[in-house]
Amino acid sequence: MTETHAAQSGDDWKADRIGAAIIGANPMVMARLPQSFAVIGDVQWLPGYSVLLTDTPGVERLTDLERTERLEFLSSLDRLAEAVEAACSEADSDFLRVNIEILGNKDPFLHAHVWPRYAWEPDDVRAKPVWLYPPTNWSEPAHAYGPASAGLREAITRRLNAPLGHDG
């Protein structure tokens, strides 16, 4: 089954997030940006967690893109991070900063994580990578994206869709 066919089956959009985004079947897409799709994260234990996906199937790492395309992807990452920062700081006075990561160790496609960080996080992980949180944070239903995250998603989306130079 091709990546695009997997996405078209409806329930299997997670099997091909990029293909699903291209055909409009990835429900997590907030905005189409140059060289990418900005998506809200599947988990929201750090409210506002977002991901930037490449819009080019088969691209596994940043260096797979031509230099101009790389710079466009990174500019889109900057735009997503700025939108997350603005929305999260407005929603929660304990917002501290965003952490940005391009890892590619698990999923075989170019993507970048934008993790909001908060003062209310436990002391033993607040200043460390989010990957040191318990593994259950990625699988517990209580941490999954849902209606409680809709307002923050809307705030991020509004900023992403605002003309450049405006905060939405």
Backbone as JSON Lines, residues from 0, in Angstrom:
{"i":0,"aa":"M","n":[0.85,-1.17,0.0],"ca":[0.0,0.0,0.0],"c":[0.89,1.23,0.0]}
{"i":1,"aa":"T","n":[0.6,2.17,-0.9],"ca":[1.41,3.39,-0.95],"c":[1.07,4.29,0.23]}
{"i":2,"aa":"E","n":[1.95,5.25,0.47],"ca":[1.71,6.18,1.58],"c":[0.38,6.91,1.41]}
{"i":3,"aa":"T","n":[0.09,7.37,0.19],"ca":[-1.13,8.13,-0.03],"c":[-2.36,7.25,0.15]}
{"i":4,"aa":"H","n":[-2.32,6.01,-0.31],"ca":[-3.46,5.12,-0.12],"c":[-3.72,4.83,1.35]}
{"i":5,"aa":"A","n":[-2.68,4.71,2.15],"ca":[-2.87,4.49,3.59],"c":[-3.6,5.67,4.2]}
{"i":6,"aa":"A","n":[-3.25,6.86,3.77],"ca":[-3.89,8.05,4.34],"c":[-5.35,8.14,3.94]}
{"i":7,"aa":"Q","n":[-5.7,7.67,2.75],"ca":[-7.06,7.79,2.27],"c":[-8.03,6.88,2.99]}
{"i":8,"aa":"S","n":[-7.57,5.89,3.73],"ca":[-8.49,4.97,4.39],"c":[-9.2,5.6,5.58]}
{"i":9,"aa":"G","n":[-8.85,6.81,5.97],"ca":[-9.56,7.52,7.03],"c":[-8.99,7.28,8.4]}
{"i":10,"aa":"D","n":[-9.08,6.06,8.91],"ca":[-8.6,5.76,10.25],"c":[-7.08,5.62,10.3]}
{"i":11,"aa":"D","n":[-6.44,5.5,9.16],"ca":[-5.01,5.23,9.13],"c":[-4.16,6.45,8.79]}
{"i":12,"aa":"W","n":[-4.67,7.65,9.0],"ca":[-3.91,8.84,8.62],"c":[-2.57,8.92,9.35]}
{"i":13,"aa":"K","n":[-2.49,8.32,10.54],"ca":[-1.23,8.37,11.29],"c":[-0.14,7.53,10.62]}
{"i":14,"aa":"A","n":[-0.52,6.57,9.8],"ca":[0.46,5.74,9.1],"c":[1.21,6.53,8.03]}
{"i":15,"aa":"D","n":[0.61,7.59,7.55],"ca":[1.24,8.45,6.55],"c":[0.79,9.89,6.78]}
{"i":16,"aa":"R","n":[1.37,10.51,7.76],"ca":[0.96,11.86,8.15],"c":[1.14,12.88,7.03]}
{"i":17,"aa":"I","n":[2.22,12.74,6.27],"ca":[2.49,13.7,5.19],"c":[1.51,13.48,4.04]}
{"i":18,"aa":"G","n":[1.36,12.25,3.61],"ca":[0.4,11.95,2.54],"c":[-1.01,12.39,2.92]}
{"i":19,"aa":"A","n":[-1.38,12.14,4.17],"ca":[-2.7,12.55,4.65],"c":[-2.84,14.07,4.63]}
{"i":20,"aa":"A","n":[-1.78,14.78,5.02],"ca":[-1.83,16.24,5.0],"c":[-1.97,16.76,3.57]}
{"i":21,"aa":"I","n":[-1.26,16.15,2.65],"ca":[-1.3,16.58,1.25],"c":[-2.71,16.47,0.69]}
{"i":22,"aa":"I","n":[-3.43,15.4,1.04],"ca":[-4.78,15.22,0.5],"c":[-5.87,15.79,1.41]}
{"i":23,"aa":"G","n":[-5.47,16.48,2.47],"ca":[-6.44,17.1,3.37],"c":[-7.08,16.15,4.35]}
{"i":24,"aa":"A","n":[-6.44,15.0,4.63],"ca":[-7.02,13.99,5.52],"c":[-6.33,13.91,6.88]}
{"i":25,"aa":"N","n":[-5.35,14.76,7.14],"ca":[-4.68,14.77,8.45],"c":[-5.4,15.81,9.31]}
{"i":26,"aa":"P","n":[-6.18,15.35,10.3],"ca":[-6.99,16.29,11.09],"c":[-6.18,17.18,12.03]}
{"i":27,"aa":"M","n":[-4.89,16.94,12.15],"ca":[-4.06,17.72,13.06],"c":[-3.44,18.95,12.39]}
{"i":28,"aa":"V","n":[-3.59,19.08,11.08],"ca":[-2.99,20.21,10.36],"c":[-3.64,21.52,10.8]}
{"i":29,"aa":"M","n":[-2.8,22.46,11.18],"ca":[-3.26,23.81,11.53],"c":[-3.06,24.78,10.37]}
{"i":30,"aa":"A","n":[-1.96,24.6,9.62],"ca":[-1.67,25.53,8.54],"c":[-0.69,24.9,7.55]}
{"i":31,"aa":"R","n":[-0.79,25.36,6.32],"ca":[0.17,25.01,5.27],"c":[1.18,26.14,5.24]}
{"i":32,"aa":"L","n":[2.44,25.82,5.4],"ca":[3.52,26.8,5.37],"c":[4.52,26.38,4.29]}
{"i":33,"aa":"P","n":[5.43,27.27,3.89],"ca":[6.42,26.88,2.88],"c":[7.19,25.61,3.29]}
{"i":34,"aa":"Q","n":[7.23,24.65,2.39],"ca":[7.93,23.38,2.57],"c":[7.38,22.51,3.7]}
{"i":35,"aa":"S","n":[6.17,22.82,4.21],"ca":[5.75,22.13,5.43],"c":[4.27,22.24,5.73]}
{"i":36,"aa":"F","n":[3.89,21.45,6.73],"ca":[2.58,21.54,7.37],"c":[2.82,21.73,8.87]}
{"i":37,"aa":"A","n":[2.15,22.69,9.47],"ca":[2.19,22.87,10.93],"c":[1.04,22.07,11.5]}
{"i":38,"aa":"V","n":[1.34,21.16,12.43],"ca":[0.3,20.32,13.03],"c":[0.35,20.43,14.55]}
{"i":39,"aa":"I","n":[-0.81,20.29,15.17],"ca":[-0.86,20.22,16.62],"c":[-0.42,18.82,17.02]}
{"i":40,"aa":"G","n":[0.24,18.68,18.14],"ca":[0.75,17.38,18.57],"c":[-0.35,16.43,19.0]}
{"i":41,"aa":"D","n":[-0.11,15.15,18.8],"ca":[-1.06,14.12,19.22],"c":[-1.25,14.11,20.73]}
{"i":42,"aa":"V","n":[-0.21,14.51,21.45],"ca":[-0.28,14.58,22.92],"c":[-0.15,16.04,23.33]}
{"i":43,"aa":"Q","n":[-0.79,16.36,24.44],"ca":[-0.8,17.75,24.89],"c":[-0.5,17.88,26.38]}
{"i":44,"aa":"W","n":[0.35,17.0,26.92],"ca":[0.71,17.14,28.33],"c":[1.56,18.37,28.57]}
{"i":45,"aa":"L","n":[2.15,18.9,27.52],"ca":[2.72,20.24,27.53],"c":[1.87,21.02,26.52]}
{"i":46,"aa":"P","n":[0.85,21.74,27.01],"ca":[-0.13,22.36,26.13],"c":[0.5,23.26,25.07]}
{"i":47,"aa":"G","n":[0.07,23.01,23.83],"ca":[0.58,23.76,22.69],"c":[1.63,23.02,21.88]}
{"i":48,"aa":"Y","n":[2.02,21.81,22.35],"ca":[3.03,21.03,21.62],"c":[2.6,20.9,20.16]}
{"i":49,"aa":"S","n":[3.51,21.23,19.28],"ca":[3.24,21.22,17.85],"c":[4.41,20.6,17.1]}
{"i":50,"aa":"V","n":[4.15,20.24,15.85],"ca":[5.16,19.6,15.01],"c":[5.1,20.23,13.62]}
{"i":51,"aa":"L","n":[6.25,20.43,13.01],"ca":[6.32,20.87,11.63],"c":[6.72,19.66,10.79]}
{"i":52,"aa":"L","n":[5.87,19.29,9.84],"ca":[6.13,18.15,8.95],"c":[6.59,18.66,7.6]}
{"i":53,"aa":"T","n":[7.56,17.99,7.0],"ca":[7.9,18.3,5.62],"c":[6.67,18.07,4.75]}
{"i":54,"aa":"D","n":[6.59,18.78,3.64],"ca":[5.48,18.54,2.71],"c":[5.92,17.67,1.54]}
{"i":55,"aa":"T","n":[7.12,17.13,1.62],"ca":[7.67,16.35,0.52],"c":[7.86,14.9,0.93]}
{"i":56,"aa":"P","n":[7.01,13.99,0.44],"ca":[7.19,12.58,0.78],"c":[8.59,12.1,0.39]}
{"i":57,"aa":"G","n":[9.17,11.27,1.22],"ca":[10.48,10.71,0.95],"c":[11.64,11.5,1.53]}
{"i":58,"aa":"V","n":[11.39,12.7,2.01],"ca":[12.45,13.5,2.63],"c":[12.61,13.03,4.07]}
{"i":59,"aa":"E","n":[13.8,12.51,4.38],"ca":[14.05,11.96,5.71],"c":[14.82,12.91,6.62]}
{"i":60,"aa":"R","n":[15.61,13.78,6.05],"ca":[16.44,14.66,6.87],"c":[16.53,16.03,6.21]}
{"i":61,"aa":"L","n":[16.9,17.01,6.99],"ca":[16.97,18.38,6.49],"c":[17.87,18.49,5.27]}
{"i":62,"aa":"T","n":[18.98,17.76,5.27],"ca":[19.93,17.85,4.16],"c":[19.45,17.16,2.89]}
{"i":63,"aa":"D","n":[18.3,16.48,2.94],"ca":[17.7,15.94,1.72],"c":[17.09,17.05,0.86]}
{"i":64,"aa":"L","n":[16.84,18.19,1.47],"ca":[16.27,19.33,0.75],"c":[17.39,20.17,0.14]}
{"i":65,"aa":"E","n":[17.08,20.81,-0.98],"ca":[18.01,21.79,-1.55],"c":[18.14,22.94,-0.55]}
{"i":66,"aa":"R","n":[19.24,23.66,-0.61],"ca":[19.49,24.72,0.38],"c":[18.33,25.71,0.48]}
{"i":67,"aa":"T","n":[17.79,26.15,-0.64],"ca":[16.68,27.1,-0.61],"c":[15.48,26.5,0.1]}
{"i":68,"aa":"E","n":[15.19,25.24,-0.17],"ca":[14.07,24.56,0.49],"c":[14.33,24.39,1.99]}
{"i":69,"aa":"R","n":[15.59,24.09,2.34],"ca":[15.95,23.97,3.76],"c":[15.66,25.27,4.5]}
{"i":70,"aa":"L","n":[16.09,26.37,3.91],"ca":[15.88,27.66,4.55],"c":[14.4,27.99,4.67]}
{"i":71,"aa":"E","n":[13.6,27.59,3.68],"ca":[12.16,27.8,3.76],"c":[11.56,26.95,4.89]}
{"i":72,"aa":"F","n":[12.0,25.69,5.0],"ca":[11.52,24.82,6.08],"c":[11.88,25.43,7.44]}
{"i":73,"aa":"L","n":[13.12,25.87,7.59],"ca":[13.56,26.46,8.86],"c":[12.83,27.78,9.16]}
{"i":74,"aa":"S","n":[12.53,28.55,8.13],"ca":[11.75,29.77,8.33],"c":[10.33,29.42,8.79]}
{"i":75,"aa":"S","n":[9.77,28.37,8.24],"ca":[8.45,27.91,8.68],"c":[8.51,27.42,10.12]}
{"i":76,"aa":"L","n":[9.6,26.76,10.48],"ca":[9.78,26.32,11.86],"c":[9.82,27.52,12.8]}
{"i":77,"aa":"D","n":[10.53,28.56,12.41],"ca":[10.57,29.79,13.2],"c":[9.17,30.37,13.36]}
{"i":78,"aa":"R","n":[8.41,30.36,12.28],"ca":[7.04,30.91,12.35],"c":[6.16,30.08,13.29]}
{"i":79,"aa":"L","n":[6.26,28.76,13.22],"ca":[5.49,27.9,14.12],"c":[5.91,28.13,15.57]}
{"i":80,"aa":"A","n":[7.2,28.17,15.82],"ca":[7.69,28.38,17.19],"c":[7.21,29.72,17.74]}
{"i":81,"aa":"E","n":[7.24,30.74,16.91],"ca":[6.77,32.06,17.34],"c":[5.27,32.05,17.65]}
{"i":82,"aa":"A","n":[4.5,31.34,16.83],"ca":[3.05,31.24,17.06],"c":[2.75,30.48,18.34]}
{"i":83,"aa":"V","n":[3.47,29.38,18.57],"ca":[3.29,28.6,19.8],"c":[3.66,29.45,21.01]}
{"i":84,"aa":"E","n":[4.79,30.14,20.93],"ca":[5.23,30.98,22.04],"c":[4.19,32.05,22.37]}
{"i":85,"aa":"A","n":[3.69,32.73,21.36],"ca":[2.71,33.8,21.6],"c":[1.41,33.25,22.19]}
{"i":86,"aa":"A","n":[0.91,32.17,21.62],"ca":[-0.35,31.6,22.1],"c":[-0.22,31.03,23.5]}
{"i":87,"aa":"C","n":[0.87,30.33,23.77],"ca":[1.05,29.72,25.09],"c":[1.31,30.76,26.17]}
{"i":88,"aa":"S","n":[2.06,31.8,25.85],"ca":[2.33,32.83,26.86],"c":[1.06,33.61,27.18]}
{"i":89,"aa":"E","n":[0.18,33.74,26.21],"ca":[-1.1,34.41,26.45],"c":[-2.04,33.52,27.27]}
{"i":90,"aa":"A","n":[-1.99,32.21,27.05],"ca":[-2.9,31.28,27.71],"c":[-2.48,30.9,29.12]}
{"i":91,"aa":"D","n":[-1.17,30.94,29.4],"ca":[-0.68,30.44,30.69],"c":[0.47,31.33,31.17]}
{"i":92,"aa":"S","n":[0.27,31.99,32.29],"ca":[1.31,32.89,32.82],"c":[2.56,32.14,33.26]}
{"i":93,"aa":"D","n":[2.48,30.82,33.38],"ca":[3.65,30.02,33.74],"c":[4.47,29.56,32.53]}
{"i":94,"aa":"F","n":[4.07,30.01,31.33],"ca":[4.84,29.68,30.14],"c":[6.24,30.27,30.28]}
{"i":95,"aa":"L","n":[7.27,29.48,29.92],"ca":[8.66,29.92,30.01],"c":[9.31,30.16,28.66]}
{"i":96,"aa":"R","n":[9.21,29.18,27.75],"ca":[9.92,29.23,26.48],"c":[9.45,28.07,25.61]}
{"i":97,"aa":"V","n":[9.97,28.0,24.38],"ca":[9.78,26.81,23.56],"c":[11.13,26.15,23.34]}
{"i":98,"aa":"N","n":[11.11,24.83,23.26],"ca":[12.28,24.06,22.85],"c":[11.99,23.55,21.45]}
{"i":99,"aa":"I","n":[12.97,23.62,20.57],"ca":[12.83,23.18,19.19],"c":[13.81,22.04,18.94]}
{"i":100,"aa":"E","n":[13.29,20.96,18.34],"ca":[14.15,19.8,18.08],"c":[13.87,19.22,16.7]}
{"i":101,"aa":"I","n":[14.92,18.9,15.98],"ca":[14.82,18.09,14.76],"c":[15.64,16.85,15.06]}
{"i":102,"aa":"L","n":[14.95,15.74,15.27],"ca":[15.65,14.52,15.68],"c":[15.66,13.47,14.57]}
{"i":103,"aa":"G","n":[14.51,12.96,14.2],"ca":[14.44,11.95,13.14],"c":[14.9,10.57,13.53]}
{"i":104,"aa":"N","n":[14.92,10.28,14.81],"ca":[15.4,8.97,15.25],"c":[14.34,7.88,15.17]}
{"i":105,"aa":"K","n":[13.07,8.25,15.24],"ca":[12.0,7.26,15.26],"c":[11.19,7.26,13.97]}
{"i":106,"aa":"D","n":[10.72,8.43,13.56],"ca":[9.91,8.53,12.35],"c":[10.8,8.88,11.17]}
{"i":107,"aa":"P","n":[10.67,8.12,10.06],"ca":[11.58,8.28,8.93],"c":[11.19,9.4,7.96]}
{"i":108,"aa":"F","n":[10.83,10.55,8.5],"ca":[10.52,11.7,7.65],"c":[10.93,12.97,8.4]}
{"i":109,"aa":"L","n":[11.29,13.99,7.64],"ca":[11.72,15.24,8.25],"c":[10.57,15.88,9.01]}
{"i":110,"aa":"H","n":[10.83,16.17,10.27],"ca":[9.86,16.87,11.11],"c":[10.6,17.54,12.24]}
{"i":111,"aa":"A","n":[9.98,18.55,12.8],"ca":[10.59,19.29,13.91],"c":[9.55,19.45,15.02]}
{"i":112,"aa":"H","n":[9.99,19.23,16.25],"ca":[9.13,19.35,17.42],"c":[9.25,20.75,18.01]}
{"i":113,"aa":"V","n":[8.12,21.33,18.41],"ca":[8.09,22.61,19.12],"c":[7.39,22.34,20.45]}
{"i":114,"aa":"W","n":[8.2,22.29,21.51],"ca":[7.71,21.96,22.85],"c":[7.62,23.2,23.72]}
{"i":115,"aa":"P","n":[6.42,23.62,24.12],"ca":[6.32,24.69,25.11],"c":[6.8,24.17,26.46]}
{"i":116,"aa":"R","n":[7.44,25.02,27.23],"ca":[7.9,24.64,28.57],"c":[7.3,25.6,29.58]}
{"i":117,"aa":"Y","n":[6.98,25.05,30.76],"ca":[6.21,25.79,31.77],"c":[6.86,25.71,33.14]}
{"i":118,"aa":"A","n":[6.64,26.73,33.95],"ca":[7.16,26.77,35.32],"c":[6.52,25.7,36.2]}
{"i":119,"aa":"W","n":[5.33,25.23,35.86],"ca":[4.64,24.22,36.67],"c":[5.14,22.79,36.41]}
{"i":120,"aa":"E","n":[6.05,22.62,35.47],"ca":[6.6,21.28,35.23],"c":[7.39,20.82,36.45]}
{"i":121,"aa":"P","n":[7.45,19.51,36.68],"ca":[8.24,19.01,37.82],"c":[9.7,19.47,37.72]}
{"i":122,"aa":"D","n":[10.27,19.81,38.86],"ca":[11.64,20.31,38.9],"c":[12.65,19.37,38.24]}
{"i":123,"aa":"D","n":[12.44,18.06,38.37],"ca":[13.43,17.11,37.85],"c":[13.44,17.0,36.33]}
{"i":124,"aa":"V","n":[12.46,17.6,35.63],"ca":[12.47,17.54,34.17],"c":[12.33,18.91,33.49]}
{"i":125,"aa":"R","n":[11.99,19.93,34.23],"ca":[11.71,21.25,33.63],"c":[12.87,21.75,32.77]}
{"i":126,"aa":"A","n":[14.07,21.59,33.2],"ca":[15.24,22.11,32.48],"c":[15.92,21.05,31.62]}
{"i":127,"aa":"K","n":[15.22,19.94,31.4],"ca":[15.81,18.83,30.64],"c":[14.96,18.54,29.41]}
{"i":128,"aa":"P","n":[15.46,17.69,28.51],"ca":[14.67,17.33,27.33],"c":[13.36,16.64,27.72]}
{"i":129,"aa":"V","n":[12.31,16.9,26.95],"ca":[11.0,16.31,27.25],"c":[11.04,14.78,27.19]}
{"i":130,"aa":"W","n":[12.01,14.24,26.51],"ca":[12.1,12.78,26.35],"c":[12.41,12.1,27.68]}
{"i":131,"aa":"L","n":[12.73,12.87,28.72],"ca":[12.97,12.3,30.04],"c":[11.69,12.18,30.87]}
{"i":132,"aa":"Y","n":[10.58,12.67,30.33],"ca":[9.28,12.44,30.97],"c":[8.96,10.95,30.87]}
{"i":133,"aa":"P","n":[8.08,10.44,31.73],"ca":[7.72,9.02,31.66],"c":[7.16,8.64,30.28]}
{"i":134,"aa":"P","n":[7.51,7.47,29.77],"ca":[7.0,7.04,28.46],"c":[5.47,7.03,28.38]}
{"i":135,"aa":"T","n":[4.81,6.86,29.5],"ca":[3.34,6.83,29.48],"c":[2.74,8.17,29.06]}
{"i":136,"aa":"N","n":[3.5,9.25,29.14],"ca":[2.97,10.55,28.72],"c":[2.59,10.55,27.24]}
{"i":137,"aa":"W","n":[3.21,9.68,26.45],"ca":[2.91,9.6,25.03],"c":[1.73,8.68,24.73]}
{"i":138,"aa":"S","n":[1.29,7.88,25.7],"ca":[0.26,6.89,25.41],"c":[-1.0,7.0,26.26]}
{"i":139,"aa":"E","n":[-0.96,7.68,27.37],"ca":[-2.14,7.78,28.23],"c":[-3.23,8.63,27.56]}
{"i":140,"aa":"P","n":[-4.46,8.12,27.52],"ca":[-5.55,8.89,26.91],"c":[-5.73,10.28,27.51]}
{"i":141,"aa":"A","n":[-5.43,10.44,28.78],"ca":[-5.58,11.75,29.42],"c":[-4.66,12.8,28.8]}
{"i":142,"aa":"H","n":[-3.59,12.38,28.14],"ca":[-2.64,13.31,27.54],"c":[-2.89,13.53,26.04]}
{"i":143,"aa":"A","n":[-3.83,12.79,25.47],"ca":[-4.1,12.89,24.03],"c":[-4.74,14.23,23.68]}
{"i":144,"aa":"Y","n":[-4.49,14.67,22.46],"ca":[-5.16,15.87,21.97],"c":[-6.66,15.64,22.02]}
{"i":145,"aa":"G","n":[-7.39,16.63,22.48],"ca":[-8.84,16.54,22.56],"c":[-9.48,17.91,22.67]}
{"i":146,"aa":"P","n":[-10.78,17.94,22.94],"ca":[-11.51,19.21,22.99],"c":[-10.91,20.26,23.93]}
{"i":147,"aa":"A","n":[-10.3,19.83,25.02],"ca":[-9.71,20.78,25.97],"c":[-8.56,21.58,25.33]}
{"i":148,"aa":"S","n":[-7.98,21.05,24.27],"ca":[-6.86,21.72,23.6],"c":[-7.29,22.6,22.44]}
{"i":149,"aa":"A","n":[-8.57,22.6,22.13],"ca":[-9.06,23.3,20.94],"c":[-8.79,24.8,20.97]}
{"i":150,"aa":"G","n":[-8.95,25.43,22.12],"ca":[-8.73,26.88,22.21],"c":[-7.3,27.27,21.93]}
{"i":151,"aa":"L","n":[-6.36,26.52,22.47],"ca":[-4.94,26.81,22.24],"c":[-4.58,26.52,20.79]}
{"i":152,"aa":"R","n":[-5.13,25.45,20.24],"ca":[-4.89,25.14,18.82],"c":[-5.39,26.3,17.96]}
{"i":153,"aa":"E","n":[-6.58,26.8,18.24],"ca":[-7.13,27.91,17.48],"c":[-6.24,29.14,17.59]}
{"i":154,"aa":"A","n":[-5.71,29.42,18.77],"ca":[-4.84,30.58,18.95],"c":[-3.55,30.44,18.14]}
{"i":155,"aa":"I","n":[-2.99,29.24,18.12],"ca":[-1.78,29.0,17.32],"c":[-2.1,29.14,15.84]}
{"i":156,"aa":"T","n":[-3.2,28.52,15.41],"ca":[-3.61,28.55,14.0],"c":[-3.85,29.99,13.55]}
{"i":157,"aa":"R","n":[-4.51,30.77,14.36],"ca":[-4.79,32.17,14.02],"c":[-3.47,32.92,13.77]}
{"i":158,"aa":"R","n":[-2.49,32.68,14.61],"ca":[-1.2,33.36,14.44],"c":[-0.47,32.86,13.2]}
{"i":159,"aa":"L","n":[-0.57,31.57,12.91],"ca":[0.08,31.03,11.72],"c":[-0.53,31.6,10.44]}
{"i":160,"aa":"N","n":[-1.82,31.87,10.47],"ca":[-2.51,32.35,9.29],"c":[-2.54,33.87,9.18]}
{"i":161,"aa":"A","n":[-2.04,34.57,10.19],"ca":[-1.98,36.03,10.15],"c":[-0.89,36.46,9.17]}
{"i":162,"aa":"P","n":[-1.07,37.61,8.54],"ca":[0.0,38.11,7.67],"c":[1.3,38.26,8.47]}
{"i":163,"aa":"L","n":[2.42,38.03,7.81],"ca":[3.7,38.19,8.49],"c":[3.81,39.59,9.06]}
{"i":164,"aa":"G","n":[4.35,39.66,10.27],"ca":[4.48,40.95,10.94],"c":[3.32,41.28,11.84]}
{"i":165,"aa":"H","n":[2.3,40.4,11.86],"ca":[1.14,40.58,12.73],"c":[1.06,39.4,13.67]}
{"i":166,"aa":"D","n":[0.61,39.6,14.9],"ca":[0.57,38.5,15.85],"c":[-0.78,37.81,15.93]}
{"i":167,"aa":"G","n":[-1.72,38.17,15.09],"ca":[-3.0,37.49,15.03],"c":[-3.92,37.88,16.1]}
